[in-house]
Amino acid sequence: MPTRVSKQRQSVIGLLRTLNIDPAQIPRTRPFYRRIVELIERGVSGGALAPGVRLPPERDLALALDVSRATVVAAYRELESRGLARAYVGRGTFVSATSDGSAPFAWRGKISTAAIQMTDSTLRDLVRHAADPDIVSLAAGEPALDLFPTDAFRVALDDALTRHGTAAWGHAPTEGQHGFREVLARRFGGEAANTLVISGAQQGLDLLARCLIDRGDAVVVDRPGYLGSLQSFRSAGARIFGWDFVRADMDELEDLLLRYRPKLIYTNPTFQNPSGQTLPIRARRELIELAMRYRVPIVEDETYCQLSLSGAAPPSALHELDQDGTVVIRVNSFSKVLAPGLRLGWVGAARPIIEQLALMKQQIDPHTQNLIQLVVAQMIDTGLFDTHLSTLRVEHRRRRDSMARALQKYTPSGALRVGVPEGGLFFWCRLAAQASAREVQQRALAHGVAIVTGEPFYVDGGGTRELRICFTSRPSDVGVRAAKVIGASVAQAVRQSERAQPIARIV
Ligand SMILES: Cc1ncc(COP(=O)(O)O)c(C=O)c1O
C-alpha cells in the first residue's frame, strides 16, 4: 500500500511528467515563481492539465524543484489571481481553467469580506416565491393585488404625463418631489420638509441602520420582529436585543435600555409583522417616556397602520404621542396599501436626520422614480387612494375570515393555534406539541404552497414552532385550498413528531 509520502511524490512526478518538465533543465530565471506559473499555464492551455486536477502540495513541489515553499505559494497565488487555479482550505489547489484558455473567472474570490458575510437570503426567497406562478405564495406580505385599480391607475398615469410633461423623465431632488412630499404631509401628517421619499420602507430601514449604527452598537427590536429590519441591523454590525413585543413588558424594556444603552429602538407597533398585535396606548405612552428618559430614538415602522380590519382606528401612533417630534422616526410604505411593485415609501424625521439620510441615499439611489411619485400623488389627491384602501379592508377581512375558518376545519383539532389579527396581512400561528414549523413549511411547499417559519423573525433563536401565513394575497377560494394543504401538512408533521418521540408521549 503506498505511503502518504510516496503518494505525494507521485503527484509531483505526475505533474512534472504531464508538463514534460525536467527540474534540472528549468532555467533559473528570476523570479522563479513566474517560471512555475508559465509552465502550469502552458499545461492548462495545451490541455495537459484539465479542470479539477489537483496540483501537488506546495511543500512537495518546492522540494522537487529545489525552491523555497514561498516560491510555490507565490506561483499558486498568481495562478489563482489569473483564474487558472483555485485553493480550497484543507483540500489543496485545483486547476480551474479550461484548455481553450477560457478561465472561469473566480468571482467569489473578488467579493469583499463584508459582502461575503451577507448570506441570509430569506427576504429574497420570499419575493421570488411571490413571483413564481407555480406557487401559491402566502409567504410574502402582499395586499389583494387582484383588486389593484389598474384602469384608474392608467388614467392617473396619463394625466400625470399630460400635466407634468418632462418632469417624469428628468432628475428630481433626492428627498423626493416637492409636490409629493406636500401630499404625503397632508394625508399622513408631519411636515413636507421633514419627509424623505424612499424606494420602499426596506430602503428606509437600511439607510437608518447605516445612518445611526456603528459596528458593535446595541439595538432593541420587537421579538418577534420584522425580518428585513433584522437583516439591515445585522449588516450594520449591530448587537441586536429582542424585546417581547407581545407581552409589552415595560420593565423588561427598561432593563434592556439600562443594560445595553442601545442606539435605537425599532418597533412596528400597529398590526405588527409577524404577530399581528397592536401595542396598546398605555404601552405606547410608556415607550415614549422611556425613550425620552434614556434619550434613545425610536424607529416606528408604520407599514400596516392603515390596515385595520375591524373598522376601529388603532391607538395614536408613537410619532403623534411624541409631540415635539423629538425621538420618533417614522417609516412608511405603499407596499401593503397599494402594491409592493411600486417600490415607494417615506421616512419622517427631524431635519438633521432627513438631511443625513438624503446624503446617504444619493449614493445608492439618487432619487426615487418620478413617475411613481407623480401618479401616487394624484391617486391621493383625487381620493382614489382612500377609496381603494376601503375596498382592500373589506376584502381583506373576508379573506381573513374564510381562511381562518378553513384552517380550523382542515387542521387536526388543537394542532395549530391560529392568531387571527384585527389588522395587517398575517396569521401568526403556533404549532402544538413538538411539531416542527420547518417540516410543515417543506411539506406545504412540496404541494405548491409557500409559507414562512417563525425563525427569521427572532434575533435569538425561537420561532421553530411558529408559522406566518399571509391571508390577503389570494382570493378566498385559493386561500381555502391553500389552507387545506397547510392543514394536511400540519397533520403529517404532528404525526412525524409523535413517531420521533414515542417515549415522551408515553410519559
Ligand atoms: C414591517 C415592515 N416594514 C417594512 C417592510 C418593507 O416594505 P417595502 O416593500 O416598502 O420595502 C415590510 C415588508 O414586508 C414590513 O413588513
The ligand as an SDF file (V2000), in Angstrom:
LIG
                    3D

 16 16  0  0  0  0  0  0  0  0999 V2000
  -42.8740   45.8710    8.9640 C   0  0  0  0  0  0  0  0  0  0  0  0
  -42.3450   46.0380    7.5850 C   0  0  0  0  0  0  0  0  0  0  0  0
  -41.5290   47.0680    7.3240 N   0  0  0  0  0  0  0  0  0  0  0  0
  -41.0170   47.2570    6.1010 C   0  0  0  0  0  0  0  0  0  0  0  0
  -41.2960   46.4090    5.0680 C   0  0  0  0  0  0  0  0  0  0  0  0
  -40.6770   46.6450    3.7210 C   0  0  0  0  0  0  0  0  0  0  0  0
  -41.6040   47.1430    2.8580 O   0  0  0  0  0  0  0  0  0  0  0  0
  -41.2570   47.7330    1.4130 P   0  0  0  0  0  0  0  0  0  0  0  0
  -41.8670   46.8200    0.4270 O   0  0  0  0  0  0  0  0  0  0  0  0
  -41.8740   49.0870    1.4060 O   0  0  0  0  0  0  0  0  0  0  0  0
  -39.7750   47.8160    1.2910 O   0  0  0  0  0  0  0  0  0  0  0  0
  -42.1340   45.3120    5.2850 C   0  0  0  0  0  0  0  0  0  0  0  0
  -42.3990   44.3540    4.2200 C   0  0  0  0  0  0  0  0  0  0  0  0
  -42.8820   43.2800    4.4070 O   0  0  0  0  0  0  0  0  0  0  0  0
  -42.6610   45.1320    6.5790 C   0  0  0  0  0  0  0  0  0  0  0  0
  -43.4570   44.1010    6.8660 O   0  0  0  0  0  0  0  0  0  0  0  0
  1  2  1  0
  2  3  1  0
  2 15  2  0
  3  4  2  0
  4  5  1  0
  5  6  1  0
  5 12  2  0
  6  7  1  0
  7  8  1  0
  8  9  2  0
  8 10  1  0
  8 11  1  0
 12 13  1  0
 12 15  1  0
 13 14  2  0
 15 16  1  0
M  END
$$$$
